[in-house]
Amino acid sequence: MKREEIEAEARLMAIEYQVCHVYNMVLKMIGVSEEDITHAEKTGVRRMDGQPIGTADPAMSDHVLGEFQDALSRLQDEARWMRQALKAQ
């Protein structure tokens, strides 16, 4: 990996961490239950199924959508892990 790629990956990781932190703080402030969070997250990911993603090529659209859903699921898992870690303290 080139230095620029490493720096870009590190920045992305930091941004994702902060997004998870802010997401969790908002959920905590409004008092959403873990059950409701899980339901909303699953519903949101499912709602994306079959949605075209800014490309004329259907195969590429499906690929990009799959990558998006994987990335979103990873962020949701990270946010869930952060909530559980805070509860354990």
VEXPABA-763690 format. One record per residue (C-alpha): residue number from 1; x, z, y. Coordinates in steps of 0.2 Angstrom, whole numbers. Last residue first. Layout:
! residues N
{pos=NUM; X=X; Z=Z; Y=Y}
...
END
This chain:
! residues 89
{pos=89; X=-93; Z=160; Y=-3}
{pos=88; X=-103; Z=151; Y=-17}
{pos=87; X=-116; Z=145; Y=-5}
{pos=86; X=-102; Z=136; Y=5}
{pos=85; X=-95; Z=127; Y=-10}
{pos=84; X=-112; Z=122; Y=-15}
{pos=83; X=-116; Z=114; Y=2}
{pos=82; X=-99; Z=105; Y=1}
{pos=81; X=-102; Z=98; Y=-16}
{pos=80; X=-119; Z=91; Y=-10}
{pos=79; X=-110; Z=83; Y=4}
{pos=78; X=-97; Z=75; Y=-7}
{pos=77; X=-111; Z=69; Y=-19}
{pos=76; X=-120; Z=62; Y=-5}
{pos=75; X=-105; Z=53; Y=1}
{pos=74; X=-101; Z=46; Y=-16}
{pos=73; X=-119; Z=40; Y=-18}
{pos=72; X=-118; Z=31; Y=-1}
{pos=71; X=-102; Z=22; Y=-7}
{pos=70; X=-110; Z=17; Y=-23}
{pos=69; X=-125; Z=11; Y=-15}
{pos=68; X=-115; Z=1; Y=-2}
{pos=67; X=-104; Z=-7; Y=-16}
{pos=66; X=-120; Z=-12; Y=-25}
{pos=65; X=-128; Z=-19; Y=-10}
{pos=64; X=-112; Z=-29; Y=-6}
{pos=63; X=-112; Z=-36; Y=-24}
{pos=62; X=-131; Z=-40; Y=-23}
{pos=61; X=-128; Z=-49; Y=-6}
{pos=60; X=-113; Z=-59; Y=-14}
{pos=59; X=-124; Z=-65; Y=-28}
{pos=58; X=-138; Z=-70; Y=-16}
{pos=57; X=-126; Z=-80; Y=-5}
{pos=56; X=-134; Z=-82; Y=12}
{pos=55; X=-126; Z=-66; Y=18}
{pos=54; X=-132; Z=-51; Y=29}
{pos=53; X=-138; Z=-39; Y=15}
{pos=52; X=-154; Z=-44; Y=6}
{pos=51; X=-164; Z=-29; Y=0}
{pos=50; X=-167; Z=-29; Y=-19}
{pos=49; X=-164; Z=-11; Y=-21}
{pos=48; X=-162; Z=-2; Y=-4}
{pos=47; X=-177; Z=9; Y=-7}
{pos=46; X=-169; Z=16; Y=-23}
{pos=45; X=-155; Z=23; Y=-12}
{pos=44; X=-167; Z=31; Y=0}
{pos=43; X=-178; Z=38; Y=-13}
{pos=42; X=-164; Z=46; Y=-22}
{pos=41; X=-157; Z=54; Y=-6}
{pos=40; X=-175; Z=60; Y=-1}
{pos=39; X=-178; Z=68; Y=-18}
{pos=38; X=-161; Z=77; Y=-18}
{pos=37; X=-163; Z=84; Y=-1}
{pos=36; X=-181; Z=90; Y=-5}
{pos=35; X=-174; Z=99; Y=-20}
{pos=34; X=-159; Z=106; Y=-10}
{pos=33; X=-172; Z=114; Y=3}
{pos=32; X=-172; Z=108; Y=21}
{pos=31; X=-170; Z=122; Y=34}
{pos=30; X=-169; Z=112; Y=50}
{pos=29; X=-152; Z=119; Y=55}
{pos=28; X=-146; Z=118; Y=37}
{pos=27; X=-150; Z=100; Y=35}
{pos=26; X=-142; Z=96; Y=52}
{pos=25; X=-126; Z=106; Y=47}
{pos=24; X=-125; Z=97; Y=30}
{pos=23; X=-126; Z=80; Y=39}
{pos=22; X=-113; Z=85; Y=51}
{pos=21; X=-101; Z=90; Y=37}
{pos=20; X=-104; Z=75; Y=27}
{pos=19; X=-101; Z=64; Y=42}
{pos=18; X=-85; Z=74; Y=46}
{pos=17; X=-79; Z=71; Y=28}
{pos=16; X=-83; Z=53; Y=29}
{pos=15; X=-74; Z=51; Y=45}
{pos=14; X=-58; Z=60; Y=38}
{pos=13; X=-58; Z=49; Y=23}
{pos=12; X=-60; Z=33; Y=34}
{pos=11; X=-45; Z=39; Y=44}
{pos=10; X=-34; Z=42; Y=29}
{pos=9; X=-39; Z=25; Y=22}
{pos=8; X=-34; Z=16; Y=38}
{pos=7; X=-18; Z=26; Y=39}
{pos=6; X=-14; Z=21; Y=21}
{pos=5; X=-18; Z=3; Y=24}
{pos=4; X=-7; Z=2; Y=40}
{pos=3; X=7; Z=10; Y=30}
{pos=2; X=6; Z=-4; Y=17}
{pos=1; X=0; Z=0; Y=0}
END
